Amino acid sequence: MKFKTLLIILALLFLSIGSAWQYQRVNQKVKQPLVVEKIFHQGEWVTDQNVRFKVTQVEHQSATAEKRVKVHLQIQQLGAYRYGLKSGNANLAENMWLNIPYAISNQSRGLTHPSGQLFTDQELHSPGLKSGFLAFTAPDESYRARLQEARFSFLLQQSSGQFFKYSLLLHLT
């Protein structure tokens, strides 16, 4: 009986050591890309590797239970589309959100025309300057619990794998 228990303990020990060694071997070359946050100001053109954009206006309302934020954006694609980490994906709303640090981050349902109609995939893929709106909501209790100023953020990946998060600080009341 003691021999059987000793054999089981040794087998578990070898299995644990082998698993730890395999984990180290597989993950030794994996490097998490660093995200660098760059703060920009309303009305300022931001030019990145594949896109150029500016936020022209931010409107916000405080309802009883939530904050509503509407961001007016002008954007021009300069290179390959790669939103949502998918090559050829032109849905830029996948990389934009209302960021309330240490509380909640919400995405918009998509870029809309002033009429409120969503841009079609064909319109998003068309070249040239686009002007549209992104609408966000956040629960009021999340906004009150924040530790830093809320922000509109746009995450962009470079061809090197590096990420830049362009953020516009929002002074919501």
Secondary structure, DSSP 8 states (H G I E B T S, - for coil): -HHHHHHHHHHHHHHHHHHHHHHHHHHTT-----EEEEEE-TT--EE-SSEEEEEEEEEEEE-SSEEEEEEEEEEEE-S---GGG-TT---GGGGEEEEETTTEEEE-S--B-TTS-B--HHHHHS-SEEEEEEEEEEEHHHHHT-SS-EEEEEEEE-TTS-EEEEEEEE---
